[in-house]
Every structure is written in C-alpha cells, then in structure tokens.
Amino acid sequence: MLKDLDITPDDPAELRAVNRLLADEVKSQALLIEKLKHQLAGQNRHRFGTRSESLDQLNLTFEEDEAIVQAAEEQAKAAQPAPEDKTPRQHSRKPLPDHLDRHDEVLSPGDDCTRCGGKLKTLGEDVTEELEYVPGRFIVNRILRPRKACAGCEAIVQSPLPSRPIERGRPGPGLLAHVLVSKYADHLPLYRQSQIYAREGIDLDRSTMADWVGRSTALLEPLADEIGRIVRRGDALFADDTPVKMQAPGNKKTKTARVWTYVRDERPWSGSSPPCAWYQFTIDRKGEHPVSHLAGYKGCVHADGYSGFNGLFGENKADEMACMAHVRRKFVDVFASQGNAIAEGAIRRIAELYAIEKEARGKSPDARVALRQSRSKPIFDDLEAWLHNQLPKISGKSSLAQAIRYALGRMPKARPCLENGHLELDNNTAERSVKPVAIGRKNWTFAGSEGGGKAMAIAYTLIETAKLNDVDPQAWLAWVLSQIADHKITRLDELFPWRYAASAA
C-alpha cells in the first residue's frame, strides 16, 4: 500500500508524514510477525503430528458406547426383583476352547441330608464355566455343583451358584478388570483388545466387551460416587477439565464434550486422607457444570483462569487459588519463540519460588507457611512489582505484554498459598490427572454418547484413584468385582483401594 505514495523530497512536510506512516507500518508489521511466530511456535509444540482418524474408527467407538449404555441399563433393570421365568434362556455362545486349563471348584451340599439326616447320593451335576484371565494367560474356572438326593426322604439338594459380577455372564472378575484397565489405563480400544485375544485363540467380540464395560461400570458407580464425596470433604482440591470428542446424535459428526477432574491430594503437607481423583463427563463446557459438581463446597479450589469456574467463588462459597504454572507457561512460550530477556527474567524469578516449594514439600502446614512467609513472599512481591515496571516499556499488543497482563491478573489470586499451608503453588495435580484422558483420546478417539462418557468417567475415577495410592488397579478392581454384587452399600468404605492395600499387606 506504501508503493502508491508519491514521495517528493521537495516537500519536507509530506516527507515527515510519510516517515511517520512508514514507522507505524513497520511497527504494525513487526507486531504481526511476532504474533505469527509466537502462534507458530505454540502450534508446533502442542499440535504438531496430530492425525485425524477415519470415519470407520468413529463408527467403531460409537457402536462400543451404544453397547456400554445398553448394558448399563440392563444391569440396572437386573437389580430390580422380577418374577421367575421357567422358560430356559437360549444362548448362541461358542464353547470355550478345549486347550485352556480348567480349574474345578466343587460346591457340595455335603454328605448328609439337612432335612432328615439321611445319606446323600449323587445323581449328576451342573457345570458352569466362566472365562477368567490370569495376567499373561487365560484360564477357565469351572464351578461344579453336584445334585444329590437323600436316600431317606428322596429330597434333591444342590448348592446355589455364587453371585457374579454379571449375572448369567461368562466373564470372571479378573477378566472384567483386565478389560477396564486395558481400555482406560493402557489406552487400548476394545477392537484392539479383541484382536489381541484372537491371537490367543479366544473369540471375544468388541460388542461383547462393550457390554461388559457397561455392566461393570454400572455396578461400580456407587463406589465412584463415594470417592467423589471424599474429594469434596477436603479443605482444598484441584480442578481442571479437558476436551473429548463425542458423537453428535443423528449424524456422522462429533461435538466437543468435556471431562472434568477434581482431585484431593494432601500428601504435600502430610495430611491423613488418602489421595482421590473424581471424574465427571458433560456434553459441553458450560460453567454450570463445575458449580453443580461442587455444590455446597466451601474449601479452596485450585483452578486455571477459565471463567466457567467463577461461579464457584464468592461470599459463602469456595475460595480461589490461581495457578503459577499457567503464569510461567505464558512466559515460556514467549521465550521459546522470541528469546526475550524480560520473559527469561520472569521465568528465573518463578523458578526461585519453585525451589522453595521443593523444600516445603512434606512439611506440616504451619512449617510451610513459615517458610513461604520468610522466603517466598519477598520473591513474590518483587516479581509483581518488576512486571508492573516492565509493562510500560513494551508494546501493549505484543505477546509478552499479554503474558504480563495475565500474570498480574492471576498473581493476586495466587497469594493465598503464602498464608495457607494446605495449598499448592500451582494446579499441576489436576493437570496430571487429566493426562490419561488426553492420551486415551488419541487412541479411542471418540466418546460415542453421553452414557458412554459417563461410564468412562466412572472407570477413570476408580483407576486413577488406585494409581494415586500406589495400588495395582487391575488387582484391586478384580478384588472389588468379585464381591461388590453382594456387598452392602452402607459398607462401601471397605472396598477402597487403600483398604485393599492394607489387607494385602
């Protein structure tokens, strides 16, 4: 556009005007170049290498979640008492392969009749086979239930079939736990698991395993809800969310849904409560969701600057603790793309705060406050004042200025940690808890429906809570699933992973 100007050296006034115009244009272009370089660096760092999945993968996941939801509904119906149906149920199942080891468990009613005391004689037996998984190999558990008749009164007796995770189902608790952990901890979609099992000569269709996932998570939902209540009883918690794709009803496209995570972790200040992670799934990112999830909570919430969390804070509500890791990240992005000295100075000062936090980890809340007041507060005050002084020296439209304004807006809300030893300097605890979801969505790619997303949230709640307590999630879930069908809901605390670890020890 400047090439159209008629620059005449004989007109000093016009030449000065052109010089001013040129200076403004150069400044504008420099800001644009800086902005584009900053954006390109961020894109290369965070998004480079992502691939779109095919429509076939979308359809596979949608069918899986449909089966999961249907299975959960059937599991809920099965919990209701129903009239006895004398008609034998017809199955089209393939027989379990003969090459698998068989382990027999005999449930005998005894040798004497409980009615008249006469001797029992064997008439025959019913054999129920369930497919179980022992790490590294499949086995078949055979439950043998001899039918016996009394020699005295001719009464026929037989031991009842014990409760199982899925009534009339074939999988054992270890296999169900393995499928759940493989999908949600090891990020293996069900169709890949089906292919793996096929290599061992086991024909397990993806839709069959989707049914198992739905029924299992429906059975485990009360335990996940109880973990959520433990999280909300803490003095402080960490909150974050991450996007996941969800199949939109009625078409082949997807919409962006959300997985929210809320974590209670008192280990940094040697608290007595075991760490817990609670996940929730929603079809959008409206602020009403975290408000609903944490209704009535009046502790302190570590969160990023997302405005959707604002409804949590205020009088007679929760207190806010901002995240200094987010503040630091803005300056790291600027320094990585531009090598700016001011950004480097901010990063160096924030690093000093984290060096002190390393010393504070594991100390009591009072000791943490004393350490922060004596050493962290002067650094915090200096950083805030230094950023105020740097801001007028740079262009207000630059990415560095945006980083400084973000820091100055969030740092006052990060000050509570200087006076409260129960708080952390950042929200990294919650960010670590959403990482498994972020890794998983690159593999299973989509949530097929809202019901499938809720089943996913239940599975993540249980698996990630077990991992936080250094408990093998597969072993623990197998233990829980082996007894939860008959377990009283008023005694769910006996099934927590830390209780399992104590009993195993």
Summary of the structure (lengths in Angstrom):
residues: 505
radius of gyration: 30.6
end to end distance: 77.4
largest distance: 131.4
contacts: 1552
relative contact order: 0.13
helix: 53%
strand: 16%
